[in-house]
Amino acid sequence: MRKLLFVLFLPFSLMAEPNISDGKLLYGESCAKCHGTEYYQGLGMSEPNDIIELTHWVDTCSQHFNLDWNDQDIEDTTYYINREFFQLDR
């Protein structure tokens, strides 16, 4: 049973902590032209309820605009946006 739990949680333990600097760079390059830099323009959407919803937004935008982002890029950008604009609980 311990081996099974180890294998199931291994991918989560391998993910690096969010890198806010990388998230800021990615946001500036790919998101700011639509969503702004001084305050977040939701483009008609209400604010996210939690970090999971915000992550879904970032992932959806990255796919819609065919950004070549990996999971770490999405996480970095999500945590940057959260820190700068929303301050949602993790």
Secondary structure, DSSP 8 states (H G I E B T S, - for coil): -HHHHHHHHHHHHHS----HHHHHHHHHHHTHHHH-SSS---TT----SSHHHHHHHHHHHHHHTT----HHHHHHHHHHHIIIII----
